[in-house]
Amino acid sequence: MKRWIPFMKAEPVVAVVRLQGTIAQSGRGVLNDQALRPILEKAFRKGKPAAVALELNSPGGSPVQSSLIAARIRRLSDETGVPVYAFVEDVAASGGYWIAAAADEIYADESSIIGSIGVISAGFGAHVFLARQGVERRVYTAGRSKSMLDPFQPEKEEDVDRLRKLLAQLHETFISHVQTRRKGKLADNPDLFTGEVWLGSSAISVGLADHIGHLAPVMKQRFGKKVRFRRYEARRPILQRFGAQMAQDALITIEERAAYARFGL
């Protein structure tokens, strides 16, 4: 009622956006820029919030989607003048940390896993198995690099060198983003950009996080005990649970569990 009465000050509102899961171009339950765009737009623009708080729990994923999401968060914050606070739960690693670094301040639990500033590419080789089964792989290309790292052909050293150069470029982009967003806060630590991870207070000591703290009490301390929380989260259409989507979702679940397992979660 108070919000409708002139000259009466309404309680501040903090928009809370939950970002949980792996980061990928598509798939139910994953984080990507297309799915998060309307959610982030509402969070920053609806009702003039005092701040946007990110509940972050992600082991990473696509570097492009991570970059797009982080860039959108910064763009909306700059356009609206709304500050952003990231609250790390279990993990903000790799692409998850890329997104966390878009916040003005990063909070963590003592047991949160933070960092993994690196790039990884993983695959498999099946050419020996195919040969044993009497299967012959036939590939025809126009352009010598079109079949780079074909998993059904023997690995070529020039392909590996080319991949390493691409990974190095992605790594430099990641490093640049972190150095820009955490300018003046990063410690002179040789392990900072090696893919190493830190827990809670250790992440603060190297400059990857700012404080130990949880969302509700920190926001109440900053904006008052009467602060209200407005939550935003991607909805999952029930029809996507059926048909071919079930197989895709099962694969995504396996990949997500493998991603979290890298950090003992």
C-alpha positions as a printed Julia matrix, in Angstrom:
265×3 Matrix{Float64}:
  0.0     0.0     0.0
  2.86    2.32    0.91
  4.23    2.37   -2.63
  1.0     3.97   -3.88
  0.92    6.8    -1.34
  2.78    9.98   -2.4
  5.7    11.22   -0.28
  6.08    7.88    1.49
  9.34    6.13    0.9
  9.05    2.51   -0.26
 11.43   -0.18    0.96
 14.42   -0.78   -1.36
 14.26   -3.77   -3.67
 17.13   -6.07   -4.61
 16.63   -8.12   -7.77
 18.04  -11.62   -7.32
 19.03  -13.58  -10.43
 19.9   -17.24   -9.98
 22.64  -18.5   -12.29
 23.12  -22.21  -11.74
 24.5   -24.87  -14.05
 26.95  -25.25  -16.87
 27.29  -22.6   -19.56
 26.46  -23.72  -23.09
 24.91  -22.51  -26.33
 21.71  -24.52  -25.91
 19.96  -27.11  -23.78
 17.45  -27.17  -20.94
 18.93  -26.17  -17.62
 22.1   -24.58  -18.99
 23.11  -20.93  -18.87
 23.34  -18.97  -22.11
 22.9   -15.39  -23.23
 19.69  -15.99  -25.19
 17.86  -17.54  -22.23
 19.17  -15.0   -19.72
 18.56  -11.87  -21.81
 14.89  -11.28  -20.8
 15.61  -12.25  -17.2
 18.51   -9.84  -16.84
 16.57   -7.06  -18.6
 13.71   -7.38  -16.09
 16.06   -7.65  -13.13
 17.85   -4.4   -13.95
 14.94   -2.35  -15.3
 11.79   -3.41  -13.44
 10.89   -1.18  -10.51
 14.25    0.62  -10.21
 16.03   -1.91   -7.96
 18.68   -0.75   -5.49
 20.96   -3.55   -6.7
 21.09   -6.79   -8.64
 22.41   -9.81   -6.74
 23.66  -12.84   -8.66
 23.27  -16.23   -6.96
 26.08  -17.97   -8.81
 26.83  -21.68   -8.9
 28.58  -22.73  -12.1
 31.65  -24.84  -13.0
 31.93  -23.05  -16.36
 31.45  -24.01  -19.97
 31.36  -22.07  -23.23
 33.8   -19.12  -23.22
 31.68  -17.26  -25.78
 28.44  -17.58  -23.79
 30.32  -16.66  -20.61
 31.63  -13.53  -22.31
 28.2   -12.61  -23.71
 26.48  -13.01  -20.34
 29.16  -11.03  -18.5
 29.08   -8.27  -21.12
 25.29   -8.03  -20.88
 25.45   -7.73  -17.09
 28.0    -4.92  -17.32
 26.09   -3.14  -20.09
 22.82   -3.19  -18.15
 24.55   -2.07  -14.96
 26.18    0.87  -16.74
 22.95    1.86  -18.51
 20.77    1.74  -15.39
 23.31    2.74  -12.76
 22.36   -0.36  -10.73
 25.28   -2.02   -8.89
 25.86   -5.76   -9.17
 26.9    -8.13   -6.4
 27.87  -11.76   -7.05
 27.31  -14.37   -4.33
 29.18  -17.6    -5.03
 27.65  -20.79   -3.69
 29.48  -24.1    -4.35
 31.59  -22.96   -7.26
 32.34  -20.11   -9.64
 35.04  -21.59  -11.81
 36.24  -21.02  -15.36
 33.27  -19.49  -17.23
 31.43  -19.25  -13.93
 34.15  -16.96  -12.65
 34.11  -15.04  -15.94
 30.51  -14.11  -15.09
 31.29  -13.45  -11.42
 34.0   -10.97  -12.43
 31.31   -8.86  -14.13
 30.0    -7.93  -10.66
 31.15   -4.87   -8.76
 31.86   -7.03   -5.72
 32.2   -10.79   -5.26
 31.1   -12.53   -2.06
 31.77  -16.18   -1.24
 31.19  -18.81    1.39
 34.26  -20.08    3.25
 33.96  -23.33    1.29
 33.2   -21.85   -2.15
 35.52  -22.91   -4.97
 36.67  -19.96   -7.04
 39.01  -19.44  -10.0
 40.1   -21.94  -12.64
 41.13  -19.12  -14.98
 42.12  -21.24  -17.94
 40.75  -22.87  -21.08
 40.27  -26.56  -21.77
 39.46  -28.63  -24.85
 38.69  -32.32  -24.48
 37.83  -34.97  -27.02
 38.47  -38.59  -27.92
 40.19  -40.69  -30.56
 38.4   -43.68  -32.09
 40.51  -44.48  -35.16
 42.1   -47.59  -33.6
 38.7   -48.98  -32.6
 37.32  -48.4   -36.11
 40.32  -50.08  -37.69
 39.85  -53.15  -35.49
 36.22  -53.31  -36.56
 37.18  -53.12  -40.21
 35.6   -49.68  -40.68
 37.36  -47.33  -43.09
 36.98  -43.6   -42.54
 36.61  -41.59  -45.78
 36.87  -37.8   -45.59
 37.08  -35.34  -48.49
 37.68  -31.64  -47.93
 38.39  -28.44  -49.82
 40.79  -26.69  -47.48
 43.53  -28.54  -45.58
 42.24  -27.51  -42.14
 38.6   -28.53  -42.58
 39.09  -31.94  -40.93
 41.18  -30.63  -38.04
 41.13  -32.97  -35.02
 38.74  -35.45  -36.62
 38.28  -37.99  -33.78
 38.02  -40.85  -36.3
 41.47  -40.17  -37.8
 44.95  -40.32  -36.25
 45.9   -37.1   -34.43
 48.12  -34.75  -36.41
 50.76  -32.6   -34.7
 49.95  -29.56  -36.83
 46.29  -29.81  -35.75
 47.31  -29.94  -32.09
 49.58  -26.91  -32.52
 46.75  -25.0   -34.18
 44.38  -25.89  -31.33
 46.92  -24.82  -28.71
 47.22  -21.42  -30.38
 43.44  -21.0   -30.32
 43.3   -21.99  -26.65
 46.11  -19.54  -25.86
 44.16  -16.72  -27.51
 41.02  -17.59  -25.54
 43.09  -17.74  -22.37
 44.5   -14.26  -22.98
 40.97  -12.92  -23.51
 39.88  -14.48  -20.2
 42.92  -13.08  -18.39
 42.32   -9.61  -19.84
 38.7    -9.66  -18.66
 39.7   -10.61  -15.11
 42.53   -8.07  -14.99
 40.18   -5.32  -16.18
 37.35   -6.15  -13.79
 39.61   -6.87  -10.79
 42.08   -4.06  -11.43
 43.98   -3.09   -8.31
 42.7    -6.14   -6.4
 44.72   -9.04   -7.84
 47.7   -10.38   -5.95
 51.06  -10.96   -7.61
 50.62  -14.72   -7.59
 52.21  -16.9   -10.31
 49.37  -19.43  -10.08
 46.59  -16.89  -10.63
 46.04  -17.65  -14.33
 47.14  -21.29  -14.44
 43.7   -22.81  -13.89
 44.28  -23.11  -10.13
 41.31  -22.79   -7.76
 40.97  -21.32   -4.27
 38.54  -21.65   -1.38
 36.76  -18.76    0.35
 39.3   -16.67    2.26
 42.16  -17.87    0.05
 40.3   -16.5    -2.99
 40.07  -13.17   -1.18
 43.8   -13.19   -0.41
 44.65  -13.48   -4.12
 42.06  -10.89   -5.13
 39.54  -13.11   -6.88
 36.82  -12.33   -4.32
 36.13   -9.42   -1.99
 34.35  -10.69    1.11
 32.96  -13.73    2.89
 29.2   -13.35    3.11
 25.76  -14.62    2.1
 23.16  -12.83    0.03
 20.33  -11.98    2.45
 22.36  -10.73    5.43
 24.79   -8.78    3.22
 22.01   -7.05    1.3
 20.15   -6.26    4.53
 23.32   -4.77    5.96
 23.76   -2.6     2.87
 20.17   -1.57    2.18
 18.41   -1.97    5.5
 16.48   -4.7     7.27
 13.31   -3.89    5.34
 14.88   -4.56    1.94
 12.68   -6.69   -0.3
 13.95   -9.38   -2.67
 12.5    -9.91   -6.13
 13.68  -13.19   -7.63
 14.26  -14.05  -11.29
 15.09  -17.48  -12.71
 14.81  -19.18  -16.07
 11.63  -21.24  -16.44
 11.81  -24.71  -17.89
  8.87  -25.51  -20.2
  7.24  -28.81  -19.21
  6.95  -29.95  -22.84
 10.73  -30.01  -23.13
 10.81  -32.99  -20.83
  9.42  -35.3   -23.5
 10.51  -36.81  -26.81
 13.95  -36.23  -28.25
 14.61  -33.52  -25.67
 14.86  -36.2   -22.97
 17.94  -37.75  -24.58
 19.58  -34.36  -25.0
 18.8   -33.43  -21.39
 20.25  -36.72  -20.16
 23.49  -36.0   -21.99
 23.59  -32.46  -20.64
 23.05  -33.81  -17.11
 25.99  -36.19  -17.51
 28.21  -33.42  -18.84
 27.14  -31.09  -16.03
 27.92  -33.68  -13.37
 31.32  -34.26  -14.96
 32.0   -30.52  -14.92
 31.13  -30.23  -11.22
 33.09  -33.42  -10.47
 36.3   -31.7   -11.59
 36.03  -29.63   -8.4
 35.02  -32.5    -6.13
 31.33  -31.57   -6.15
